[in-house]
Every structure is written in structure tokens, then in C-alpha cells.
Amino acid sequence: MPINSGATNYFIAASPTILTLFRDICLPIFLIIGAGWLFDRKFRLDLDSLVKLNIYLLVPAFIFVRVTQSPLTGGLALRIIAFTLCMIASMGLLSWAYARICRLSSASRRALQLSTMFYNCGNYGIPLMALAYPDIAALQVFVLMTMNVSTFSLGTLLAAEGGKRTGGRTKRRLSVLLRQPSLYAIALAIFVRSFGLSGAVESSFVWEPLVYGERALVFVALLTLGVQLSKTKPPLLNASLSWALVQRLLWGPLIALALVQAFGFSGQVSALLVLGAGAPTAINTALLAHEFQADARFATGIVFYSTLLSLVSITAILFLLNRG
């Protein structure tokens, strides 16, 4: 799967070695994650404030700036949304089959499905794409949007399956989804593009603050992820947890590789989607598992271990995509 790179992707355009990819893409990511981990250990940072800073300011700024400036088409966006939904469904079926074969409990099965279906498209995926594919990183916005909607709708229903007092909680989760500013940032950016208002917005006084927010996202999002990992107490690895890691980090990209062919993606777009499918588990899945009495310890473990192991797996996927 060749990658047709722009001038900004100098290391990909030059057919880099695996060490070069590790140095230029993965190492910067994990240095910032590590800084977040160390700072939380030293100063006990307020995770809630960092999460709100990402969700309510930096991610919407990133989305609005990137979508406004990107030459996206409605057809491409819809295909990416459909691709992401197929990824979620495929991973859910695979983990359901494993749970049936191994006779896992309902709580463990739900935690396994949550942990493999929903991957970290936000504070891991967006910085990764901004470094690996800066020219088309805005496409990750549509993966993020689909994943967020699915997590707080399908994910909530899955986590609450068989639980008690789920009605009110499900409604509350859906109301939280509707309050996510990223959805409105996407809608506003599409409106601006559709009516030819991009030039007027970019010449207005609000543009520079938005650009500053867009540029800050990579650092603050990864720092936040490091703080999240610092506050995580993972369980020891066992057979089910090991399977979940293999499914999330290995089977995810392999399924994506088949789906990009089926959807007719090619070049950098195809590579971006395959790489994103190898992202670690989203932290929201552990929160859902905890709230709805799924196996929260299992869900927390997969978030922790998949994030650490992605240092190796993402480097390998980048290398293989470049050579394919």
C-alpha cells in the first residue's frame, strides 16, 4: 500500500527505516505521554480539568480549523463514517465469538467487546495522524466523530446490558453526547465550507485563537493521556486480556486492511485508516465498564497495556504501510 506523501512527510517520502519512523512519529508521542505520567506522579495533576480542556476547547478548535481548510468532499466523509462503523461491528463480532468459545461471564464479555470495538481516536489518534499524515489529518475528525457517537450510544447500551437502573443512565450518557462541542464544530465547519465562508472566517479576529488551539492539541492531548495512565492501576496479564491486546493492536489493522479495499480507499487515506485502526483502547470504555458494572478492572488493564504496547505496534504498522 504505497503512501503518496506531501512535502511535509519528509520521512515517509524518503522510504524511512523503522528506526526513523520510531524516532520521528512514535518517540515524540511517548515522550509527551511520559512527561504527563511523570508530572502527575510529582504534582498530582487534575485529570478532570485536563480532559475538559481537551474536549471543550482544543479538540473543537482542531476540528474546525482542519475541516475548514481541508479539501474534503461529502462522499469521502460518508465513506469514512461507514468504514468506521464496519470496524466497530467487525471487532464486536470477533470479541463476542471469543467470549462464547471461552465461556466468559457477561461482565467479562461486555468489557472485552468495549475494549476492542472502541479505539482512541482523540487524544492518541489525532496527534498520531498530525505527525504521520499532516496533509490529511483532518480525515481523522470523521473517525473521531463516529467513534464518539458510537461509544456513547452503542457502547452505553452494551455496557448496560443486563444491568440495573440503566434507563436513566443511558439517557444521561446520550445527553452527554449531545453536549459534545466536537459535533457542533464539525457541523459549523461543514456549513462554512458549503457556503464559501472560509475566507471570511480566516480573515476574522477569531481565526488566530482557533489556530493556536489547533496547534496546542497534540501536546495537551498526549500529556492528558500520560496523566490518565499514571492514575491507572492495571491487573496482571491473563489469557483474556492477552487476547484483547492481540485483537485491538493486530486484528484491528488487519480487518481495516480488508475494509479499505472493500471501500475503495487508496494512498494516504487508506494508510491513515489502517494505522488508526491499530490505536489503543479508548479510555471511555473503562469509564463505561465501571459505571455499568462490566469488568472495569479488565477494561482498565486493556487501556493501560494497549497504550504502552502501541509504541511497538504503531511503529511496525507505519513501517509495513510504507513498504507495502
C-alpha positions in Angstrom: 0.0 0.0 0.0 2.1 2.9 -1.2 1.9 6.2 0.6 1.9 9.2 -1.7 3.3 11.9 0.6 3.3 15.6 0.6 6.4 17.7 1.3 5.7 17.8 5.0 6.0 14.0 5.2 9.7 14.0 4.5 10.5 10.8 6.5 7.8 8.8 4.7 8.6 10.2 1.3 12.2 9.1 1.8 11.4 5.5 2.5 12.5 5.6 6.1 13.8 2.8 8.2 11.8 1.5 11.1 14.1 3.4 13.5 13.4 6.6 11.6 9.7 6.1 11.9 10.0 5.3 15.6 12.2 8.5 16.1 10.0 10.9 14.1 6.5 9.7 15.0 6.2 7.3 17.9 9.0 8.6 20.1 7.7 12.2 20.2 4.2 10.8 21.2 5.5 8.7 24.0 7.9 11.4 25.3 4.9 13.7 25.9 2.9 10.8 27.3 5.8 10.1 29.6 6.0 13.7 30.6 2.3 13.6 31.6 2.9 10.4 33.6 5.9 11.9 35.5 4.3 15.3 36.2 1.2 13.5 37.6 3.4 11.4 39.8 5.2 14.5 41.0 2.4 17.1 41.2 -0.8 15.0 41.1 -2.4 16.9 38.2 -6.1 17.5 38.0 -7.2 15.0 35.3 -10.8 16.3 35.1 -9.6 19.8 34.2 -7.2 18.5 31.5 -10.0 16.3 30.0 -12.3 19.3 29.9 -9.6 21.5 28.3 -9.2 18.9 25.5 -12.9 18.2 25.0 -14.3 21.7 25.2 -11.6 23.8 23.7 -8.7 22.1 21.9 -10.5 19.3 20.0 -13.2 21.6 18.7 -10.6 24.2 17.6 -8.6 21.4 15.8 -11.7 20.1 14.1 -12.9 23.5 12.9 -9.5 24.6 11.6 -8.7 21.3 9.9 -12.1 20.7 8.3 -12.4 24.3 7.2 -9.0 24.2 5.4 -9.2 20.6 4.1 -10.3 19.7 0.6 -12.8 17.2 1.9 -15.8 16.0 0.0 -19.1 14.9 1.4 -18.8 11.5 -0.3 -15.4 10.8 1.2 -16.6 11.8 4.7 -19.6 9.4 4.4 -17.3 6.6 3.3 -15.0 7.1 6.3 -18.0 7.1 8.6 -19.3 3.8 7.1 -15.8 2.3 7.3 -15.5 3.2 11.0 -18.9 1.7 11.7 -17.9 -1.5 9.9 -14.7 -1.6 12.0 -16.7 -1.3 15.2 -19.1 -4.1 14.1 -16.3 -6.4 13.0 -14.4 -6.1 16.2 -17.5 -6.5 18.2 -18.4 -9.8 16.5 -14.9 -11.1 16.8 -14.8 -10.5 20.6 -18.3 -11.9 21.0 -17.2 -15.1 19.3 -14.1 -15.4 21.6 -16.2 -14.8 24.6 -18.7 -17.5 23.6 -15.9 -20.0 22.9 -14.1 -19.3 26.2 -17.4 -19.1 28.1 -16.7 -15.7 29.6 -19.1 -14.2 32.1 -21.4 -11.5 30.9 -19.4 -8.8 32.6 -16.1 -10.0 31.1 -17.7 -10.4 27.7 -19.0 -6.8 27.7 -15.7 -5.4 28.9 -13.9 -7.4 26.1 -16.2 -6.0 23.5 -16.0 -2.4 24.7 -12.2 -2.7 24.9 -11.8 -3.9 21.3 -14.6 -2.1 19.5 -13.8 1.5 20.5 -10.2 2.8 20.0 -8.5 6.0 21.0 -9.2 8.3 18.0 -8.9 11.5 20.1 -6.0 12.2 22.4 -3.9 9.5 20.8 -5.3 9.2 17.2 -5.4 12.9 16.3 -1.8 13.6 17.4 -0.6 10.4 15.7 -2.2 11.5 12.4 -1.0 15.1 12.7 2.6 13.7 12.9 2.3 10.9 10.4 -0.1 12.4 7.8 -0.3 16.1 8.4 -1.8 16.9 5.0 -4.9 14.8 5.5 -5.0 14.6 9.4 -8.5 16.3 9.2 -9.9 13.0 8.0 -9.4 11.6 11.5 -12.1 14.0 12.6 -14.7 11.9 11.0 -13.4 8.7 12.6 -13.4 10.6 15.9 -17.0 11.8 15.4 -18.2 8.3 14.5 -16.4 6.7 17.4 -17.7 9.2 19.9 -21.3 8.8 18.8 -21.0 5.0 18.8 -19.2 4.9 22.2 -21.9 6.9 24.0 -24.8 5.2 22.2 -24.0 1.6 21.3 -21.2 1.4 23.9 -23.5 2.6 26.6 -26.2 0.1 25.7 -23.6 -2.7 25.5 -22.1 -1.8 28.9 -25.5 -1.6 30.5 -26.8 -4.9 29.1 -28.3 -6.9 31.9 -27.6 -4.2 34.5 -30.0 -2.4 36.8 -31.3 1.1 36.7 -29.9 1.6 33.2 -32.6 3.7 31.7 -31.8 6.9 33.4 -28.1 6.3 33.0 -28.4 5.6 29.2 -30.4 8.8 28.8 -27.7 10.7 30.7 -24.9 9.3 28.6 -26.8 10.3 25.4 -27.4 13.8 26.7 -23.6 14.0 27.4 -23.0 13.0 23.8 -25.3 15.8 22.6 -23.3 18.3 24.7 -20.0 17.4 23.0 -18.8 20.5 21.2 -16.8 18.5 18.7 -20.0 17.5 16.9 -21.0 21.1 16.6 -17.5 22.1 15.5 -17.8 19.6 12.6 -21.3 20.9 11.7 -20.1 24.5 11.8 -17.0 23.8 9.7 -19.1 22.0 7.1 -21.5 24.9 7.0 -18.7 27.4 6.5 -17.2 25.3 3.7 -20.5 24.7 2.0 -21.4 28.4 1.8 -18.0 29.6 0.8 -17.3 31.4 4.0 -13.9 30.0 4.7 -12.1 33.2 3.5 -14.2 35.4 5.7 -13.7 33.3 8.8 -9.9 33.1 8.2 -9.6 36.9 8.0 -11.7 37.4 11.1 -10.4 38.1 14.6 -11.4 34.6 15.8 -9.2 32.7 13.4 -5.8 33.2 15.2 -7.1 32.0 18.6 -8.6 28.9 16.8 -5.2 28.2 15.1 -3.4 28.5 18.5 -5.8 26.0 19.9 -5.4 23.6 17.0 -1.6 23.7 17.4 -1.8 23.1 21.1 -3.9 20.0 20.8 -1.2 17.5 20.1 0.9 18.3 23.2 -2.0 18.8 25.6 -3.9 15.7 24.4 -0.8 13.4 24.8 0.0 15.0 28.2 -3.5 14.2 29.3 -3.2 10.6 28.2 0.0 10.3 30.3 -1.9 11.6 33.3 -4.6 9.1 32.7 -2.1 6.2 32.6 -0.5 7.5 35.8 -3.8 7.2 37.6 -4.5 3.7 36.2 -3.8 0.5 38.3 -3.8 -2.3 35.7 -4.3 -6.0 36.6 -1.8 -8.8 35.7 -2.0 -10.1 32.2 -4.1 -13.2 31.7 -5.4 -15.2 28.7 -8.5 -12.9 28.0 -6.5 -9.7 28.5 -3.8 -11.0 26.1 -6.4 -11.9 23.5 -7.9 -8.4 23.8 -4.5 -6.9 23.2 -3.8 -9.0 20.1 -7.3 -8.2 18.8 -7.0 -4.5 19.4 -3.5 -4.0 18.1 -3.1 -6.7 15.5 -6.5 -7.8 14.3 -7.8 -4.2 14.1 -5.3 -3.2 11.4 -5.8 -6.5 9.5 -9.5 -6.0 9.4 -9.0 -2.4 8.4 -6.7 -3.5 5.6 -9.6 -5.6 4.2 -12.2 -2.9 4.7 -10.2 -0.2 2.9 -10.0 -2.4 -0.1 -13.8 -3.0 0.1 -14.5 0.7 0.4 -12.1 1.7 -2.4 -9.7 3.8 -0.4 -6.1 4.2 -1.6 -2.9 6.1 -0.9 -2.6 8.1 2.3 -6.3 7.9 3.1 -6.1 4.1 3.1 -2.9 4.2 5.2 -4.4 6.7 7.7 -7.4 4.4 8.3 -5.4 1.3 8.7 -3.0 3.0 11.1 -5.8 4.4 13.1 -7.4 1.0 13.5 -4.3 -0.1 15.4 -4.7 2.6 18.0 -5.0 1.5 21.7 -8.3 1.2 23.5 -10.2 4.4 24.3 -10.2 5.4 28.0 -14.0 6.0 27.7 -14.6 2.2 27.6 -13.1 1.8 31.1 -15.4 4.6 32.3 -18.4 2.9 30.8 -17.4 -0.5 32.2 -17.1 1.0 35.7 -20.4 2.8 35.6 -22.4 -0.2 34.4 -20.8 -3.0 36.3 -19.0 -4.7 33.5 -15.5 -5.9 34.3 -13.9 -2.5 34.9 -10.6 -3.9 36.0 -10.2 -5.8 32.7 -11.2 -2.7 30.8 -8.7 -0.5 32.7 -6.0 -3.1 32.0 -6.5 -3.1 28.3 -6.4 0.7 28.1 -3.1 0.6 30.0 -1.3 -2.2 28.2 -2.6 -1.4 24.7 -1.3 2.2 25.0 2.2 1.0 26.1 2.4 -1.8 23.5 1.3 0.6 20.7 4.7 2.1 20.9 5.9 -1.0 19.2 2.9 -1.9 17.1 2.2 1.5 15.6 5.9 1.8 14.6 5.6 -1.6 12.9 2.4 -0.7 11.1 3.9 2.5 9.8 6.9 0.6 8.5 4.8 -2.0 6.8 2.4 0.6 5.3 5.4 2.4 3.8 6.9 -0.7 2.3 3.6 -2.2 1.0 
